[in-house]
Amino acid sequence: MTSTSAPTTTGTSPRSEAQRRVLAVLVSSQILSGAGLAAGITVGALLAQDMLGSTNLAGLPSALFTAGSALAAVSIGRVSQARGRRLGLAAGYLTGAVGSAGVIVAAVADNPVLLFIALFVYGAGTATNLQARYAGADLAAPAHRARAVSTVLVATTLGGVVGPNLAAPTGALAVSLGMPTLAGPFLLAGTAYALAALVLALWLRPDPLLLARSLDLQQRTEATAAKAAPTRGPGLIPGALTMILTQLVMAAVMTMTPVHMHDHGHGTAASGLVIAIHVGAMYLPSPLTGWLVDRYGPTAIAASSGVTLLAAGVTAAAAPADSVALLALALALLGVGWNLGLVSGTAMITDAVPLATRARTQGLVDVSIAIAGATGGLSSGLVVAASGYPVLALTGGILALAVLPAVAVGAGASSR
């Protein structure tokens, strides 16, 4: 009987063949989910502002769907640990679709309480979109893990860029159906998340995490089996801190940018364009980022994320309110800084955690990331109301520099 790790007649192993299939299915689902992810970013704050008639709580929708993503991250991690990535990810996207439908109902009923509950549920789609990157790394060779993660992330770009630019057309569709204009993007989100769930449920076979565990067990010799179980590596804490800080800063500045533009006379199309550029910058650089992480190591790239986010904050703070171009540049830098932090942090986490506990630990890390995003989204409205958008942007940029000592400490621990 031939071992499952033996080469095939084509010169490739079953592991590499399975990895190619897994990446193809993940890419397809991420293209769809990217459109769903962008809806809440583009109009969630505007919906709350319209319903409440105040900017003070305009950051609440971002905080709610990010908090919802925290709960979903735990659930997805636990389900994936027990039953595999396919079931965990498909259930997460389906929950996001249910939340999208709830937002539409709340918008039609003009019910802020229902809106906030639905946005919390909608956050499951955000959590699932991020958790999918781990599935891309399960079967990847250690030297190519960051590139596998980046392949999954970059697939989000198409849906993420197209989605915000469909804010106006989907708004018109919503009006024709008797709904408020701002409910339109959530029609797209619900459909996109449901289709992403269907793709994963039908075609994510073999399950990458379950297959990786099986292959890992088969490759253990009696000598290695007698050794102590692998422990967590030193990259866990700096990797988590990198992603937490970059998420906090990105969520805070991103959440209030459409509100800032709206308050200075820009329409939905202009804010949709800026957010589309931002989402593109969040995901499009992923292949280059993955290559840089694999080539130069995650510590150096994580440090560069802090510097890039500082540049984003300074640019946003200095940009005139009537300059769509400068705001777009600031949001592009914000997206690039987040991407550098996410890919490098994910690589640190994946390298540090053994397969036996990987999915559960990854889920817990993503809970911390989601809580950071919720904190950034919720506090952003209060900061803008008290001090203005430039103060928010500059404060976020300075805070991002905390990544540098975090990764420096981690680098010191790994060298000992």
Kinemage of the C-alpha trace (Angstrom):
@kinemage 1
@onewidth
@group {chain A} dominant
@subgroup {mainchain}
@vectorlist {calphas} color= white
{ca met a 1} P 0.000 0.000 0.000
{ca thr a 2} L 1.428 3.362 -1.015
{ca ser a 3} L 1.931 6.001 1.673
{ca thr a 4} L -0.196 9.119 1.305
{ca ser a 5} L 2.967 11.180 1.511
{ca ala a 6} L 4.621 9.435 -1.433
{ca pro a 7} L 5.052 11.266 -4.749
{ca thr a 8} L 2.538 10.621 -7.479
{ca thr a 9} L 3.349 9.771 -11.061
{ca thr a 10} L 3.243 13.443 -11.954
{ca gly a 11} L 6.017 14.217 -9.456
{ca thr a 12} L 3.807 15.970 -6.956
{ca ser a 13} L 2.646 14.757 -3.556
{ca pro a 14} L -0.983 14.362 -2.495
{ca arg a 15} L -0.309 17.157 0.022
{ca ser a 16} L 0.654 19.669 -2.671
{ca glu a 17} L -2.222 18.579 -4.922
{ca ala a 18} L -4.670 19.000 -2.040
{ca gln a 19} L -3.155 22.404 -1.225
{ca arg a 20} L -3.738 23.621 -4.782
{ca arg a 21} L -7.378 22.508 -4.632
{ca val a 22} L -7.887 24.060 -1.205
{ca leu a 23} L -6.436 27.373 -2.347
{ca ala a 24} L -8.630 27.389 -5.471
{ca val a 25} L -11.807 26.857 -3.413
{ca leu a 26} L -10.752 29.410 -0.790
{ca val a 27} L -10.002 31.983 -3.485
{ca ser a 28} L -13.479 31.508 -4.968
{ca ser a 29} L -15.206 31.923 -1.612
{ca gln a 30} L -13.059 34.931 -0.681
{ca ile a 31} L -13.956 36.766 -3.882
{ca leu a 32} L -17.610 36.424 -2.932
{ca ser a 33} L -17.164 37.232 0.743
{ca gly a 34} L -15.135 40.348 -0.039
{ca ala a 35} L -18.274 41.998 -1.400
{ca gly a 36} L -20.175 41.082 1.750
{ca leu a 37} L -17.392 42.372 3.970
{ca ala a 38} L -17.350 45.791 2.301
{ca ala a 39} L -21.048 46.570 2.826
{ca gly a 40} L -20.834 47.200 6.537
{ca ile a 41} L -17.700 49.300 6.155
{ca thr a 42} L -19.257 51.506 3.500
{ca val a 43} L -22.717 52.277 4.888
{ca gly a 44} L -22.995 50.821 8.397
{ca ala a 45} L -21.974 54.064 10.101
{ca leu a 46} L -24.172 56.116 7.771
{ca leu a 47} L -27.207 53.944 8.587
{ca ala a 48} L -26.691 54.507 12.307
{ca gln a 49} L -26.159 58.212 11.797
{ca asp a 50} L -29.396 58.495 9.812
{ca met a 51} L -31.414 56.551 12.383
{ca leu a 52} L -29.976 58.237 15.464
{ca gly a 53} L -29.458 61.714 14.018
{ca ser a 54} L -26.074 61.963 15.748
{ca thr a 55} L -22.396 61.412 14.956
{ca asn a 56} L -21.541 60.410 18.529
{ca leu a 57} L -22.568 56.790 18.013
{ca ala a 58} L -21.662 56.539 14.332
{ca gly a 59} L -18.803 54.248 15.313
{ca leu a 60} L -21.196 51.841 17.062
{ca pro a 61} L -22.039 49.745 13.950
{ca ser a 62} L -18.348 49.023 13.360
{ca ala a 63} L -17.941 48.162 17.027
{ca leu a 64} L -20.973 45.873 16.944
{ca phe a 65} L -20.122 43.859 13.874
{ca thr a 66} L -16.537 43.647 15.080
{ca ala a 67} L -17.748 42.450 18.503
{ca gly a 68} L -19.953 39.960 16.688
{ca ser a 69} L -16.907 38.781 14.798
{ca ala a 70} L -15.179 38.167 18.149
{ca leu a 71} L -17.881 35.742 19.249
{ca ala a 72} L -17.903 34.158 15.809
{ca ala a 73} L -14.111 33.758 15.856
{ca val a 74} L -14.359 31.649 19.021
{ca ser a 75} L -17.154 29.544 17.543
{ca ile a 76} L -15.445 29.079 14.186
{ca gly a 77} L -12.189 28.145 15.911
{ca arg a 78} L -13.890 25.562 18.107
{ca val a 79} L -15.936 24.057 15.274
{ca ser a 80} L -12.876 23.950 13.008
{ca gln a 81} L -10.818 22.307 15.761
{ca ala a 82} L -13.445 19.579 16.217
{ca arg a 83} L -14.945 19.178 12.736
{ca gly a 84} L -12.575 20.835 10.296
{ca arg a 85} L -12.341 24.126 8.413
{ca arg a 86} L -15.110 23.339 5.914
{ca leu a 87} L -17.924 23.230 8.452
{ca gly a 88} L -16.568 26.102 10.542
{ca leu a 89} L -16.096 28.521 7.639
{ca ala a 90} L -19.363 27.636 5.862
{ca ala a 91} L -21.361 28.147 9.072
{ca gly a 92} L -19.655 31.502 9.650
{ca tyr a 93} L -20.570 32.859 6.222
{ca leu a 94} L -24.128 31.605 6.510
{ca thr a 95} L -24.472 33.470 9.813
{ca gly a 96} L -23.167 36.613 8.118
{ca ala a 97} L -25.866 36.251 5.463
{ca val a 98} L -28.543 36.033 8.167
{ca gly a 99} L -27.161 39.199 9.754
{ca ser a 100} L -27.289 41.013 6.408
{ca ala a 101} L -30.959 40.125 6.050
{ca gly a 102} L -31.566 41.457 9.546
{ca val a 103} L -29.947 44.791 8.671
{ca ile a 104} L -32.278 45.124 5.677
{ca val a 105} L -35.337 44.452 7.843
{ca ala a 106} L -34.105 46.994 10.422
{ca ala a 107} L -33.556 49.632 7.737
{ca val a 108} L -37.069 49.119 6.343
{ca ala a 109} L -38.585 49.252 9.839
{ca asp a 110} L -36.340 52.184 10.881
{ca asn a 111} L -35.541 50.263 14.040
{ca pro a 112} L -32.100 51.089 15.526
{ca val a 113} L -32.237 48.320 18.134
{ca leu a 114} L -32.844 45.671 15.478
{ca leu a 115} L -30.115 47.275 13.362
{ca phe a 116} L -27.575 46.906 16.130
{ca ile a 117} L -28.542 43.283 16.820
{ca ala a 118} L -28.356 42.445 13.110
{ca leu a 119} L -24.962 44.140 12.740
{ca phe a 120} L -23.667 42.019 15.616
{ca val a 121} L -24.765 38.867 13.767
{ca tyr a 122} L -23.446 40.237 10.463
{ca gly a 123} L -19.993 40.377 12.077
{ca ala a 124} L -19.704 36.600 11.688
{ca gly a 125} L -18.906 37.190 8.019
{ca thr a 126} L -15.963 39.406 8.934
{ca ala a 127} L -14.583 36.780 11.314
{ca thr a 128} L -14.953 34.044 8.717
{ca asn a 129} L -13.249 36.109 6.042
{ca leu a 130} L -10.194 36.451 8.284
{ca gln a 131} L -10.255 32.867 9.587
{ca ala a 132} L -10.059 31.584 6.020
{ca arg a 133} L -6.435 32.744 5.820
{ca tyr a 134} L -5.479 30.090 8.356
{ca ala a 135} L -7.054 27.404 6.183
{ca gly a 136} L -4.737 28.464 3.373
{ca ala a 137} L -1.704 27.797 5.579
{ca asp a 138} L -2.701 24.397 7.011
{ca leu a 139} L -1.173 22.327 4.214
{ca ala a 140} L 1.494 24.811 3.093
{ca ala a 141} L 5.193 24.073 3.481
{ca pro a 142} L 6.753 26.226 6.230
{ca ala a 143} L 8.862 28.175 3.722
{ca his a 144} L 5.732 29.142 1.748
{ca arg a 145} L 3.208 29.694 4.535
{ca ala a 146} L 3.060 33.472 4.249
{ca arg a 147} L 2.524 33.243 0.500
{ca ala a 148} L -0.326 30.767 1.024
{ca val a 149} L -1.929 33.154 3.511
{ca ser a 150} L -1.483 36.034 1.071
{ca thr a 151} L -3.127 34.078 -1.753
{ca val a 152} L -6.288 33.722 0.304
{ca leu a 153} L -6.212 37.364 1.391
{ca val a 154} L -5.678 38.803 -2.090
{ca ala a 155} L -8.739 36.970 -3.359
{ca thr a 156} L -10.831 39.241 -1.163
{ca thr a 157} L -9.677 42.204 -3.242
{ca leu a 158} L -12.038 41.734 -6.182
{ca gly a 159} L -15.198 41.571 -4.099
{ca gly a 160} L -13.874 44.127 -1.635
{ca val a 161} L -13.164 46.695 -4.323
{ca val a 162} L -16.259 46.055 -6.419
{ca gly a 163} L -18.596 45.971 -3.402
{ca pro a 164} L -18.247 49.611 -2.222
{ca asn a 165} L -18.522 50.887 -5.791
{ca leu a 166} L -21.859 49.113 -6.052
{ca ala a 167} L -23.200 51.194 -3.139
{ca ala a 168} L -24.998 53.586 -5.485
{ca pro a 169} L -26.439 50.933 -7.893
{ca thr a 170} L -27.541 48.639 -5.066
{ca gly a 171} L -29.026 51.671 -3.326
{ca ala a 172} L -31.092 52.368 -6.421
{ca leu a 173} L -32.163 48.717 -6.479
{ca ala a 174} L -33.202 48.952 -2.836
{ca val a 175} L -35.298 52.056 -3.544
{ca ser a 176} L -37.007 50.292 -6.441
{ca leu a 177} L -37.899 47.503 -4.005
{ca gly a 178} L -39.335 49.962 -1.495
{ca met a 179} L -36.339 49.926 0.836
{ca pro a 180} L -34.077 52.748 2.089
{ca thr a 181} L -31.102 53.509 -0.150
{ca leu a 182} L -28.541 52.474 2.469
{ca ala a 183} L -30.044 48.978 2.685
{ca gly a 184} L -28.827 48.281 -0.856
{ca pro a 185} L -25.259 47.169 -0.063
{ca phe a 186} L -26.611 44.654 2.440
{ca leu a 187} L -28.670 43.016 -0.323
{ca leu a 188} L -25.340 42.359 -2.011
{ca ala a 189} L -23.725 41.264 1.266
{ca gly a 190} L -26.382 38.686 2.097
{ca thr a 191} L -26.228 37.139 -1.361
{ca ala a 192} L -22.419 37.109 -1.415
{ca tyr a 193} L -22.057 35.522 2.025
{ca ala a 194} L -24.653 32.847 1.246
{ca leu a 195} L -22.866 31.921 -1.997
{ca ala a 196} L -19.494 31.811 -0.217
{ca ala a 197} L -20.957 29.396 2.346
{ca leu a 198} L -22.297 27.200 -0.461
{ca val a 199} L -18.930 27.087 -2.258
{ca leu a 200} L -17.112 25.990 0.891
{ca ala a 201} L -19.728 23.455 1.950
{ca leu a 202} L -19.707 21.752 -1.446
{ca trp a 203} L -16.069 21.944 -2.560
{ca leu a 204} L -13.642 22.411 0.345
{ca arg a 205} L -12.651 18.764 0.177
{ca pro a 206} L -10.333 17.427 1.471
{ca asp a 207} L -10.564 19.531 4.585
{ca pro a 208} L -7.147 21.210 4.931
{ca leu a 209} L -6.872 21.063 8.716
{ca leu a 210} L -8.056 17.465 9.034
{ca leu a 211} L -5.750 16.339 6.219
{ca ala a 212} L -2.793 18.211 7.730
{ca arg a 213} L -3.360 16.432 11.051
{ca ser a 214} L -3.627 13.072 9.322
{ca leu a 215} L -0.415 13.587 7.374
{ca asp a 216} L 1.357 14.846 10.469
{ca leu a 217} L 0.444 11.685 12.350
{ca gln a 218} L 1.570 9.449 9.480
{ca gln a 219} L 4.950 11.156 9.260
{ca arg a 220} L 5.819 10.689 12.927
{ca thr a 221} L 8.331 7.949 13.621
{ca glu a 222} L 8.443 5.959 16.830
{ca ala a 223} L 11.331 8.148 17.968
{ca thr a 224} L 9.478 11.414 17.472
{ca ala a 225} L 6.294 9.969 18.957
{ca ala a 226} L 8.199 9.265 22.153
{ca lys a 227} L 9.219 12.891 22.481
{ca ala a 228} L 7.195 15.450 24.376
{ca ala a 229} L 4.353 17.087 22.522
{ca pro a 230} L 5.319 20.288 20.691
{ca thr a 231} L 4.887 23.484 22.667
{ca arg a 232} L 3.981 26.973 21.610
{ca gly a 233} L 6.797 28.998 20.077
{ca pro a 234} L 7.871 32.534 21.005
{ca gly a 235} L 6.068 34.108 18.043
{ca leu a 236} L 2.582 33.763 19.530
{ca ile a 237} L 2.547 36.925 21.667
{ca pro a 238} L 4.300 39.327 19.243
{ca gly a 239} L 2.208 37.983 16.363
{ca ala a 240} L -1.003 38.553 18.293
{ca leu a 241} L 0.070 42.032 19.446
{ca thr a 242} L 0.976 43.043 15.892
{ca met a 243} L -2.448 42.094 14.555
{ca ile a 244} L -4.283 43.611 17.549
{ca leu a 245} L -2.607 47.006 17.224
{ca thr a 246} L -2.953 47.215 13.452
{ca gln a 247} L -6.632 46.228 13.649
{ca leu a 248} L -7.335 48.817 16.351
{ca val a 249} L -5.809 51.674 14.368
{ca met a 250} L -7.243 50.596 11.031
{ca ala a 251} L -10.791 50.160 12.363
{ca ala a 252} L -10.804 53.522 14.136
{ca val a 253} L -9.680 55.607 11.167
{ca met a 254} L -11.574 53.616 8.538
{ca thr a 255} L -14.886 53.763 10.429
{ca met a 256} L -15.028 57.532 10.641
{ca thr a 257} L -13.707 58.381 7.175
{ca pro a 258} L -17.093 57.959 5.384
{ca val a 259} L -18.772 59.979 8.155
{ca his a 260} L -16.089 62.681 7.898
{ca met a 261} L -16.592 62.854 4.135
{ca his a 262} L -20.382 62.880 4.446
{ca asp a 263} L -20.240 65.752 6.939
{ca his a 264} L -18.183 67.781 4.462
{ca gly a 265} L -20.533 67.368 1.523
{ca his a 266} L -19.230 64.243 -0.217
{ca gly a 267} L -21.782 61.763 -1.540
{ca thr a 268} L -22.020 57.997 -1.211
{ca ala a 269} L -20.162 57.465 -4.488
{ca ala a 270} L -17.120 59.432 -3.273
{ca ser a 271} L -16.953 57.683 0.088
{ca gly a 272} L -17.523 54.341 -1.663
{ca leu a 273} L -14.549 55.038 -3.934
{ca val a 274} L -12.283 55.889 -0.992
{ca ile a 275} L -13.342 52.769 0.902
{ca ala a 276} L -12.874 50.673 -2.246
{ca ile a 277} L -9.308 51.954 -2.535
{ca his a 278} L -8.790 51.226 1.149
{ca val a 279} L -10.128 47.662 0.907
{ca gly a 280} L -8.034 47.089 -2.211
{ca ala a 281} L -4.945 48.251 -0.325
{ca met a 282} L -5.854 45.930 2.544
{ca tyr a 283} L -5.710 42.851 0.336
{ca leu a 284} L -4.063 43.574 -3.034
{ca pro a 285} L -0.479 43.802 -1.711
{ca ser a 286} L -0.814 40.356 -0.099
{ca pro a 287} L 1.299 38.382 -2.629
{ca leu a 288} L 4.169 40.852 -2.253
{ca thr a 289} L 3.753 40.907 1.523
{ca gly a 290} L 3.756 37.119 1.655
{ca trp a 291} L 6.953 36.968 -0.385
{ca leu a 292} L 8.597 39.585 1.845
{ca val a 293} L 7.643 37.694 5.006
{ca asp a 294} L 8.967 34.392 3.616
{ca arg a 295} L 12.139 36.139 2.393
{ca tyr a 296} L 13.018 38.497 5.245
{ca gly a 297} L 11.040 37.094 8.159
{ca pro a 298} L 7.859 38.284 9.851
{ca thr a 299} L 9.537 40.541 12.447
{ca ala a 300} L 10.889 43.073 9.948
{ca ile a 301} L 7.596 43.229 8.036
{ca ala a 302} L 5.605 43.627 11.248
{ca ala a 303} L 7.788 46.600 12.198
{ca ser a 304} L 7.189 48.173 8.805
{ca ser a 305} L 3.425 47.960 9.407
{ca gly a 306} L 3.701 50.348 12.347
{ca val a 307} L 5.659 52.879 10.289
{ca thr a 308} L 3.191 52.650 7.396
{ca leu a 309} L 0.214 53.210 9.705
{ca leu a 310} L 1.922 56.282 11.149
{ca ala a 311} L 2.265 57.655 7.606
{ca ala a 312} L -1.434 56.935 7.042
{ca gly a 313} L -2.441 58.784 10.192
{ca val a 314} L -0.330 61.831 9.377
{ca thr a 315} L -1.683 61.962 5.817
{ca ala a 316} L -5.321 61.665 6.938
{ca ala a 317} L -4.834 64.330 9.607
{ca ala a 318} L -3.252 66.767 7.154
{ca ala a 319} L -5.667 66.118 4.263
{ca pro a 320} L -8.149 68.941 3.545
{ca ala a 321} L -11.739 67.772 4.043
{ca asp a 322} L -12.563 68.544 0.402
{ca ser a 323} L -9.665 66.477 -0.997
{ca val a 324} L -10.916 63.051 -2.010
{ca ala a 325} L -7.485 62.247 -3.480
{ca leu a 326} L -5.550 62.817 -0.242
{ca leu a 327} L -8.134 60.970 1.836
{ca ala a 328} L -7.908 58.082 -0.621
{ca leu a 329} L -4.101 58.107 -0.280
{ca ala a 330} L -4.381 58.059 3.509
{ca leu a 331} L -6.837 55.160 3.434
{ca ala a 332} L -4.620 53.298 0.961
{ca leu a 333} L -1.658 53.608 3.352
{ca leu a 334} L -3.950 52.518 6.164
{ca gly a 335} L -4.852 49.389 4.213
{ca val a 336} L -1.241 48.582 3.331
{ca gly a 337} L -0.143 48.956 6.957
{ca trp a 338} L -2.927 46.630 8.079
{ca asn a 339} L -1.933 44.079 5.417
{ca leu a 340} L 1.703 44.088 6.497
{ca gly a 341} L 0.653 43.518 10.099
{ca leu a 342} L -1.899 40.813 9.326
{ca val a 343} L 0.273 38.663 7.049
{ca ser a 344} L 3.362 38.896 9.275
{ca gly a 345} L 1.336 38.330 12.451
{ca thr a 346} L -0.466 35.338 10.925
{ca ala a 347} L 2.855 33.799 9.928
{ca met a 348} L 4.163 34.204 13.493
{ca ile a 349} L 1.039 32.594 14.958
{ca thr a 350} L 0.970 29.667 12.524
{ca asp a 351} L 4.664 28.905 13.059
{ca ala a 352} L 4.293 29.121 16.840
{ca val a 353} L 1.247 26.885 17.404
{ca pro a 354} L 1.262 23.076 16.913
{ca leu a 355} L -1.405 21.421 14.748
{ca ala a 356} L -3.049 19.743 17.722
{ca thr a 357} L -4.300 23.068 19.093
{ca arg a 358} L -3.875 25.334 16.088
{ca ala a 359} L -7.491 26.128 15.130
{ca arg a 360} L -8.596 26.814 18.702
{ca thr a 361} L -5.634 29.091 19.398
{ca gln a 362} L -6.103 30.927 16.103
{ca gly a 363} L -9.744 31.499 16.979
{ca leu a 364} L -8.801 32.951 20.365
{ca val a 365} L -6.226 35.243 18.767
{ca asp a 366} L -8.824 36.478 16.310
{ca val a 367} L -11.140 37.220 19.246
{ca ser a 368} L -8.513 39.629 20.566
{ca ile a 369} L -8.190 41.161 17.111
{ca ala a 370} L -11.959 41.591 16.876
{ca ile a 371} L -12.159 43.172 20.321
{ca ala a 372} L -9.429 45.607 19.289
{ca gly a 373} L -11.401 46.456 16.148
{ca ala a 374} L -14.578 46.936 18.172
{ca thr a 375} L -12.740 49.232 20.572
{ca gly a 376} L -11.349 51.242 17.686
{ca gly a 377} L -14.726 51.522 15.972
{ca leu a 378} L -16.644 52.460 19.103
{ca ser a 379} L -14.122 55.005 20.383
{ca ser a 380} L -13.628 56.610 16.971
{ca gly a 381} L -17.023 58.348 16.991
{ca leu a 382} L -16.435 59.703 20.473
{ca val a 383} L -12.974 61.019 19.583
{ca val a 384} L -14.236 62.710 16.422
{ca ala a 385} L -17.186 64.247 18.247
{ca ala a 386} L -14.858 65.606 20.950
{ca ser a 387} L -11.749 66.571 18.995
{ca gly a 388} L -12.294 66.052 15.262
{ca tyr a 389} L -11.197 63.597 12.599
{ca pro a 390} L -7.563 64.878 12.288
{ca val a 391} L -6.942 64.173 15.985
{ca leu a 392} L -8.315 60.646 15.579
{ca ala a 393} L -6.101 59.950 12.564
{ca leu a 394} L -2.925 61.316 14.139
{ca thr a 395} L -3.513 59.526 17.451
{ca gly a 396} L -4.041 56.256 15.610
{ca gly a 397} L -0.816 56.666 13.660
{ca ile a 398} L 1.213 57.312 16.791
{ca leu a 399} L -0.389 54.366 18.580
{ca ala a 400} L 0.621 52.067 15.719
{ca leu a 401} L 4.273 52.618 16.580
{ca ala a 402} L 3.726 50.378 19.636
{ca val a 403} L 4.180 47.493 17.165
{ca leu a 404} L 7.938 48.184 17.141
{ca pro a 405} L 8.723 47.317 20.787
{ca ala a 406} L 6.238 44.414 20.649
{ca val a 407} L 8.077 42.669 17.819
{ca ala a 408} L 11.479 43.639 19.213
{ca val a 409} L 10.721 41.782 22.447
{ca gly a 410} L 9.492 38.786 20.455
{ca ala a 411} L 12.625 38.767 18.301
{ca gly a 412} L 14.754 38.797 21.424
{ca ala a 413} L 12.865 35.849 22.906
{ca ser a 414} L 13.175 33.770 19.718
{ca ser a 415} L 16.929 34.343 19.514
{ca arg a 416} L 17.514 32.888 22.990
